[in-house]
Amino acid sequence: MGGKEVLARIFQPRDWDRLDDGSTALFERRITRDWSWLENTWILYHDRRFQEFQLGHRLYAAAELKAMLEGVGFERISVYGGTDGCAYDNKAKRLVVLAHRTKEEQ
């Protein structure tokens, strides 16, 4: 997934999907803690049974990740919109950060 910037552009609080195994999945999402956390509920329906899963994860902006990496000694920090090195801009689908440490610090 991308960073906060990407999520803000594509966020949907709820959507449905048909999975390859024939299951139907409902995905519910909620942004909390001042845009620092994403809470998810996944509800799967298969063979007349429902299964529910709860999970959450921390959200970071590119600037937040850069600041954290700089704070622990990384340098030459680059931010990309994908593993192909494309720009992290308003069209990015991912947030990829590449950072280096000098050998003395490793």
N, C-alpha and C positions, 0 to 999 in steps of 0.2 A: 504494500500500500504506500501511497505517498504521504507526505507530511500534512500538517494542518492546512496548508495553503491549497493542496490538491483536494483534500476532503471537503473543505468549505465550498469548493466549486461543484462537486459531484454528490454531495450528501443527500441521501434519501432516508427518511426515518423508517420506512417500511417498504419491502418489496417481496415478491414471490418468485419462485423459480421451480422448474421441473428438472429434477436431477436425472443422470444417466440411468440409474437403477429403477426409475419409475416413481420415485418418491416425490412428494411435493414439499417444498421448504418455504417457510415464512421467516424472513429476517427482519427483526426489529432492532433499531439502533437509537441510542440516546446520548447526546453530548452532555457531559457534566463537568464539574470542577473548573469552571471558567475556560472551557475548550482545552483542558489538559487530559481528559479521560473520555473514552468511548465505551459505553456499556451496551452489550449485545445480548439478545435473546434469539436463539434459533429454534424453531419448532418444525420438526420433520413429521410428515404423515406418510406411513407406508404400511401396507398389509393391514389396514383398518386400526392401526395403532399410532399414537402420538408419542414423540420423544421430544423433550425440551432440554436445551443446553444454555447455560449462562456463561458468558465470558466478558472480560473487559481488558482494555489495554490503554497504555499511556500514549498520548499524542504529542508530537514534537513538531515545531517549525524548524526550517533550515537554520535560521539564526540561532535558535536555542541549542541545536546540536553542535553547531560551530563553536559557540561560546563554551559549552561543556568540554569539548575536545581541546580547545585552547587552554582551558583551565587545568587540564591534567597533562599539559606538555606537548600536545600534538601541534604540528605546524604544516604549512603548505596544504591547507584544507580546501578541497574543491567540492562543489555541490553540483549534482547532475540530475536530470529528469529521467534517467534510465541507465541501465548497464552499458548501453552503447555510447555513453558520453554526451547525449543530447542535453540541451539547456534545461535548467530547472526554471521554467517560466509558467505562464498562465495556461499552457497546453500540456504540461508535464503530467505523466501518469504515475510516476514513482518519485521517491526521494532517495537518492543514492549519495552518500558522503564518502569521500576518499581523503584520508589523513595520513601523514607520515610522522614518524619519530626518528630522531637521530639515534645512531647506534649506541652512543654513550648512555642514553636514557632508557634503553630497552632492558 
